[in-house]
Amino acid sequence: MANKTLKTKQKSLASEIVSTIETKLSEAGEATKKMKKSIEKSADKLAKKLAKLMHKAEKKAAKPAKKAKKTATKAKKKLVKAEQKVEQTAAKAVDTVAKTTTAAAAKTTKPAAKPATAKTAPAKSPRTTQPKATASSSPAPAEPVADNA
């Protein structure tokens, strides 16, 4: 569609250019057919260039609007994310407060603990096997006496 509007702009510009030049020419004198054709050709070329320039200018004017719209949508998205984050942190804070209050309540409802005593190792049961005899407790065997006779 932009192409059709561009063509119509070109045609309207060309006709305006031709009419203004012909009015100036009529003041100066009569114009021949060749002159009219060359004027029309030049007017068409000039109108084409002018239409392109106008189209570029319109695009440039539209860019900031698009950019502003884009930044606005980005800002909205960031705002939504920030709100979600705030909700999450608030929920976490509520959870931690609830945990601490339940822990504090549990501490206050428990009876006072007795002071800690040193733990002793459980008594070992006596061995069922007999301990090995040590060298000091049993007498040493006597040396055999040799007969000297």
Protein Blocks (a to p, Z undefined) as FASTA:
>chain_A
ZZmmmmmmmmmmmmmmmmmmmmmmmmnoccdfklmmmmmmmmmmmmmmmmmmmmmmmmmm
mmmmmmmmmmmmmmmmmmmmmmmmmmmmmmmmmmmmmmmmmmmmmmmmpccddddddddd
ddddddfbdcdddfklpccdddddddfZZ
